[in-house]
Amino acid sequence: MHELTLQQLADAIGAEVEGDATQTITAVATLASAVQGQIAFLANARYRSQLETTQASAVIVAPNIEVPAGIAAVRTKNPYAGFAKVAQLLDTTPVAATGIHPSAQIHPSAKLGQNVAIGANTVIAEDVELADGVTIGVGCYVGPGTRIGARTQLWQHVVIYHQCVIGADCLVHAGTVIGADGFGWANENGKWIKIPQLGRVVIGDRVDIGASTTIDRGALDDTVISNGVIIDNQCQIAHNVFIDEDTAIAGCTVLAGSCRIGKRCLIGGATAINGHISICDDVQISGFSMVIKEITEPGAYASGIPAAPQREWRRNGARYRQLDDLFQRVKTIEKQLEID
């Protein structure tokens, strides 16, 4: 258990304390579930009423929010970011491995930095380079010639194919596969001919990749994930995709081959983005959208059909199938009106 005084937490996140700054905080919690010794946060106005009943010792709030007597306030302009930073300081998540397990298989040509940890039954192939502080969990495979930067952590059963590059301070969750072949095939007389995938996957620094995500290697050039990108669980990143810095991609999203995503984009869950198109910087795409052509202007975009009562949805579906017939009838009427 981590323990820090409220003042230490406030200093670490650049916030101001109102109340007893010497009290010890051991954990973060919601306003509804917090108890003494824990710190909560208010980042959404809909939960403001819970301030009156919370049992938290302290609450992270904006400068203009009143806090009940007896509860210390940690004031910052961005309470949610403040909560995230405090949660990191009090994080109790275990590391994926400690030390080098006797069952790990490490090729003699592999180069390991200082304080590298490798879990049980993990295989480190020839010419792999692991920088200082790399942690690799149980049952992972790191393929020949792959390089992993300092302090990067792989959770259990991550597979990284040959010649891939992962930067520093990355986190890769369980079951993710990096560097498998992209879906490259040529057709000749109805028969499929496999195209060897000769590129790599190159991942920058501070990239977070969720569980069971797949990132395919490039066909000729590399698949590139830039610095600060965050990718949720069960996403598919196809060959030769380029994702620019600080973009966030929610779960079950599919990026088809050779698409390019700009900086600071927010892509909602279960979105599908067509291959060989580009999306500019600062685009927000709602979940379940299908993007089939380039987006050249920043802003918010959406597609898909929201859920509705089944009877209403069935009626609308039937009407949708009648749109072409209705369009033709309107055109006919317009022509008749022009003649008249």
Helices and strands as residue ranges (DSSP letters): E 4-5, H 6-13, E 16-18, E 24-25, E 27-28, E 38-41, G 45-52, E 58-61, E 72-75, H 79-89, E 105-106, E 111-112, E 117-118, E 123-124, E 129-130, E 135-136, E 141-142, E 147-148, E 153-154, E 159-160, E 165-166, E 171-172, E 177-180, E 185-188, E 191-194, E 201-203, E 208-209, E 214-216, E 223-225, E 230-231, E 236-237, E 242-243, E 248-249, E 254-255, E 260-261, E 266-267, E 272-273, E 278-279, E 283-285, E 290-291, E 299-301, H 310-321, H 323-339
